């Protein structure tokens, strides 16, 4: 059997710490389950089991001190990965009612992932508003423009906004996005040419979200140019164009809000609809 089948065989603290670092380096997601309460005097309070998400099968490191409990936590972790929960305490009986010996024990689940990042191409009115809003929402934000005066630090006293004066759009965008893991990209430049350069660079990455501002006509022109240039159709299908949720936005600040709302919805698994829609349907 693999180490995932017997996570207790691993030297726990060093392996968990190094796996967390590797998970963040790879831009992946993991869960750390910690035993925080148990009626069993022999239980290892503070014991940890780390589950790293994998397309094939989730990988486990460490142990909570009981093979059956480890297995139950591994199964529950699969559901946790698909939820929006970042931190939560469960009693074992909530997710493994058949495990009566450990039923009253409490497990703390904590999601391990990179802090969300947003790379904004274009520092005009919308881009500047978007950068400020994203920073306020806790996104590590990068704002790129080929006009140095538009990314002057004096214009952005907010902490955490990285300002990049691009000599070459493609090179700057590629450098700032990196692998794309945990990164959202909003392209809000001033013209077709700039849009095309930024989008061509962005779609080669595995960014979590890529959005392109503009009317249907303008965004179709840019997408068609990339298609004619050999861009893969599957890559182009990932682009959200026009960018943002339909909230009737008019001002730059409202447009920024619409874009940020869609980015958050994609990250959190939201549908972007009205929370009161069920009530309207029921009353109708």
C-alpha positions as CSV (number, residue, x, y, z in Angstrom):
1,X,0.0,0.0,0.0
2,X,1.1,3.6,-0.5
3,X,1.9,6.1,2.2
4,X,-1.6,7.6,1.6
5,X,-3.1,4.4,2.8
6,X,-0.9,4.5,6.0
7,X,-0.3,8.1,6.7
8,X,0.6,7.3,10.3
9,X,3.8,5.8,9.0
10,X,5.2,9.2,8.0
11,X,7.3,11.3,10.4
12,X,4.5,13.8,11.0
13,X,5.6,17.4,11.8
14,X,8.5,17.7,9.3
15,X,6.6,16.1,6.4
16,X,3.5,18.1,7.0
17,X,5.5,21.4,7.1
18,X,7.4,20.6,4.0
19,X,4.3,19.4,2.2
20,X,2.5,22.7,3.0
21,X,5.4,24.6,1.6
22,X,5.5,22.5,-1.5
23,X,1.7,22.8,-1.9
24,X,1.9,26.6,-1.9
25,X,4.9,26.6,-4.2
26,X,2.9,24.4,-6.7
27,X,-0.2,26.6,-6.4
28,X,-2.2,23.7,-5.2
29,X,-4.8,23.2,-2.4
30,X,-4.6,21.1,0.7
31,X,-6.5,20.6,4.0
32,X,-5.0,20.2,7.4
33,X,-7.2,18.2,9.8
34,X,-6.2,18.6,13.5
35,X,-7.6,16.6,16.4
36,X,-8.5,19.3,19.0
37,X,-10.7,17.4,21.4
38,X,-11.3,13.8,22.4
39,X,-12.7,11.8,25.3
40,X,-10.1,9.1,24.8
41,X,-7.2,9.8,27.2
42,X,-4.8,8.0,24.8
43,X,-5.8,10.3,21.8
44,X,-3.0,12.5,20.4
45,X,-4.5,15.9,20.8
46,X,-2.9,18.2,18.3
47,X,-2.2,15.3,15.9
48,X,-2.5,16.4,12.2
49,X,-3.4,14.8,8.9
50,X,-2.7,16.8,5.8
51,X,-4.6,16.0,2.6
52,X,-3.3,17.4,-0.6
53,X,-5.8,17.6,-3.5
54,X,-4.9,15.7,-6.6
55,X,-6.9,14.9,-9.8
56,X,-6.1,11.2,-9.5
57,X,-6.5,10.6,-5.7
58,X,-5.9,12.8,-2.8
59,X,-2.6,12.4,-1.0
60,X,-2.3,12.2,2.7
61,X,0.6,12.9,5.1
62,X,0.6,12.5,8.9
63,X,-2.0,10.8,11.1
64,X,-4.6,11.5,13.7
65,X,-3.5,8.4,15.5
66,X,-6.2,6.0,14.3
67,X,-6.4,4.4,10.9
68,X,-10.2,4.4,10.8
69,X,-10.4,8.0,11.8
70,X,-7.8,8.9,9.1
71,X,-9.8,7.1,6.5
72,X,-13.0,8.9,7.5
73,X,-11.3,12.3,7.5
74,X,-9.9,11.5,4.0
75,X,-13.3,10.8,2.7
76,X,-14.8,13.9,4.3
77,X,-11.9,16.0,2.8
78,X,-13.0,15.2,-0.7
79,X,-16.3,17.0,0.0
80,X,-14.6,19.8,1.8
81,X,-12.4,20.5,-1.3
82,X,-15.6,21.2,-3.3
83,X,-17.1,23.5,-0.7
84,X,-16.2,27.2,0.0
85,X,-15.4,26.4,3.6
86,X,-11.9,27.6,4.7
87,X,-12.0,26.8,8.4
88,X,-14.4,24.8,10.4
89,X,-14.7,22.4,13.3
90,X,-16.6,19.2,13.0
91,X,-17.5,16.5,15.4
92,X,-16.5,13.1,13.9
93,X,-20.1,11.9,14.2
94,X,-21.2,14.6,11.8
95,X,-19.3,13.1,8.9
96,X,-18.7,9.5,10.1
97,X,-21.7,8.4,12.2
98,X,-20.5,4.8,12.1
99,X,-17.3,5.6,13.9
100,X,-18.8,5.5,17.4
101,X,-15.5,5.3,19.3
102,X,-14.4,8.7,18.0
103,X,-17.8,10.1,17.5
104,X,-17.5,12.9,20.1
105,X,-14.0,13.9,19.0
106,X,-13.6,17.3,17.3
107,X,-11.5,17.9,14.2
108,X,-10.4,21.3,13.0
109,X,-10.2,21.5,9.2
110,X,-8.2,24.3,7.6
111,X,-7.8,25.0,3.9
112,X,-4.2,25.6,2.7
113,X,-3.9,27.7,-0.5
114,X,-2.2,30.7,-1.9
115,X,-3.7,34.1,-1.2
116,X,-5.8,35.3,-4.1
117,X,-4.0,37.4,-6.7
118,X,-5.4,39.7,-9.4
119,X,-3.3,41.0,-12.3
120,X,-4.9,44.0,-14.0
121,X,-3.8,45.0,-17.5
122,X,-4.6,48.7,-18.0
123,X,-4.5,51.4,-15.4
124,X,-7.1,53.7,-16.8
125,X,-10.2,54.7,-14.9
126,X,-11.6,51.2,-14.7
127,X,-8.3,49.5,-14.0
128,X,-7.4,52.0,-11.2
129,X,-10.8,51.5,-9.6
130,X,-10.5,47.8,-9.9
131,X,-7.1,47.7,-8.3
132,X,-8.3,49.7,-5.3
133,X,-11.3,47.5,-4.8
134,X,-9.4,44.3,-5.2
135,X,-6.8,45.5,-2.6
136,X,-9.7,46.3,-0.2
137,X,-11.0,42.8,-0.6
138,X,-7.7,41.2,0.3
139,X,-6.4,40.4,-3.2
140,X,-2.7,40.7,-3.8
141,X,-3.0,43.1,-6.7
142,X,-0.7,43.9,-9.6
143,X,-1.6,46.8,-12.0
144,X,0.2,47.0,-15.3
145,X,0.3,49.8,-17.9
146,X,2.7,50.9,-20.6
147,X,2.2,54.5,-19.5
148,X,4.5,55.1,-16.5
149,X,2.4,58.1,-15.4
150,X,-0.6,55.9,-15.0
151,X,1.2,53.6,-12.5
152,X,2.7,56.4,-10.4
153,X,2.9,55.3,-6.7
154,X,1.5,58.6,-5.7
155,X,-1.8,57.6,-7.4
156,X,-2.1,54.5,-5.3
157,X,-1.3,55.1,-1.7
158,X,-3.0,51.8,-0.8
159,X,-0.7,49.2,0.5
160,X,-0.3,46.0,-1.4
161,X,-0.8,47.2,-5.0
162,X,2.2,46.3,-7.1
163,X,2.7,48.8,-10.0
164,X,4.4,47.8,-13.2
165,X,5.4,50.1,-16.0
166,X,5.5,47.8,-19.0
167,X,8.0,48.3,-21.8
168,X,6.5,45.2,-23.5
169,X,2.9,44.2,-22.6
170,X,3.4,40.5,-23.4
171,X,6.6,40.1,-21.3
172,X,5.2,42.0,-18.4
173,X,1.9,40.1,-18.3
174,X,3.6,36.7,-18.6
175,X,6.1,37.6,-15.9
176,X,3.4,38.8,-13.4
177,X,0.9,36.0,-14.0
178,X,3.6,33.2,-13.7
179,X,2.0,29.8,-13.8
180,X,-1.4,31.3,-13.2
181,X,-2.3,29.2,-10.2
182,X,-4.5,31.2,-7.8
183,X,-4.4,34.2,-10.2
184,X,-7.2,36.1,-11.8
185,X,-6.5,38.3,-14.8
186,X,-8.6,41.3,-15.9
187,X,-7.7,43.0,-19.2
188,X,-9.0,46.5,-19.3
189,X,-6.7,48.3,-21.6
190,X,-7.4,51.3,-23.9
191,X,-7.4,49.5,-27.3
192,X,-7.6,46.4,-29.5
193,X,-3.8,46.1,-29.9
194,X,-3.1,46.2,-26.2
195,X,-6.0,43.9,-25.4
196,X,-4.7,41.4,-27.9
197,X,-1.1,41.4,-26.6
198,X,-2.3,40.9,-23.0
199,X,-4.8,38.2,-23.8
200,X,-2.4,36.3,-26.0
201,X,0.0,36.2,-23.1
202,X,-2.7,35.4,-20.5
203,X,-4.3,32.4,-22.2
204,X,-0.9,30.6,-22.3
205,X,-1.1,30.3,-18.5
206,X,-3.3,28.4,-16.2
207,X,-4.9,31.5,-14.6
208,X,-8.0,30.7,-12.6
209,X,-9.9,33.5,-14.3
210,X,-9.3,35.6,-17.4
211,X,-11.7,38.5,-18.3
212,X,-11.6,40.9,-21.2
213,X,-13.4,44.3,-21.1
214,X,-15.4,45.7,-24.0
215,X,-18.5,45.4,-26.0
216,X,-19.5,42.1,-27.7
217,X,-18.2,43.5,-31.0
218,X,-14.8,44.6,-29.5
219,X,-14.2,41.4,-27.6
220,X,-15.1,39.3,-30.7
221,X,-12.6,41.2,-32.8
222,X,-9.8,40.5,-30.3
223,X,-10.8,36.8,-29.9
224,X,-11.0,36.3,-33.6
225,X,-7.5,37.8,-34.1
226,X,-6.1,35.3,-31.6
227,X,-8.0,32.5,-33.3
228,X,-6.6,33.4,-36.7
229,X,-3.2,33.6,-35.0
230,X,-3.4,29.9,-34.0
231,X,-4.7,30.2,-30.4
232,X,-6.3,27.0,-29.1
233,X,-10.0,27.1,-29.1
234,X,-10.2,25.5,-25.6
235,X,-8.0,28.4,-24.3
236,X,-10.2,31.0,-25.9
237,X,-13.4,29.4,-24.4
238,X,-12.0,30.2,-20.9
239,X,-12.0,33.9,-21.6
240,X,-14.9,35.8,-20.0
241,X,-15.7,38.5,-22.6
242,X,-17.3,40.9,-22.0
243,X,-15.9,40.7,-18.4
244,X,-18.1,41.0,-15.3
245,X,-21.6,40.4,-14.0
246,X,-24.5,42.2,-15.5
247,X,-25.4,44.8,-12.8
248,X,-26.1,47.6,-15.2
249,X,-22.8,49.3,-14.4
250,X,-22.1,52.7,-15.9
251,X,-19.3,54.5,-13.9
252,X,-15.7,53.1,-13.7
253,X,-16.3,52.2,-10.1
254,X,-19.5,50.3,-10.9
255,X,-17.7,48.5,-13.8
256,X,-14.9,47.6,-11.3
257,X,-17.6,46.2,-8.9
258,X,-19.1,44.1,-11.7
259,X,-15.7,42.7,-12.6
260,X,-14.8,42.0,-9.0
261,X,-18.1,40.4,-8.3
262,X,-17.6,37.9,-11.2
263,X,-14.0,37.1,-10.0
264,X,-15.3,36.4,-6.5
265,X,-18.1,34.3,-7.8
266,X,-15.8,32.2,-9.9
267,X,-13.4,31.7,-6.9
268,X,-16.1,30.9,-4.4
269,X,-18.3,28.9,-6.7
270,X,-21.2,31.4,-6.7
271,X,-23.8,31.6,-9.4
272,X,-24.0,35.4,-9.6
273,X,-27.8,35.5,-9.3
274,X,-30.0,37.4,-6.8
275,X,-30.1,35.8,-3.4
276,X,-33.8,36.7,-3.2
277,X,-34.8,35.0,-6.5
278,X,-36.4,32.1,-4.7
279,X,-38.7,34.5,-2.8
280,X,-39.8,36.2,-6.1
281,X,-40.5,32.8,-7.6
282,X,-42.5,31.7,-4.6
283,X,-44.6,34.8,-4.5
284,X,-45.2,34.7,-8.2
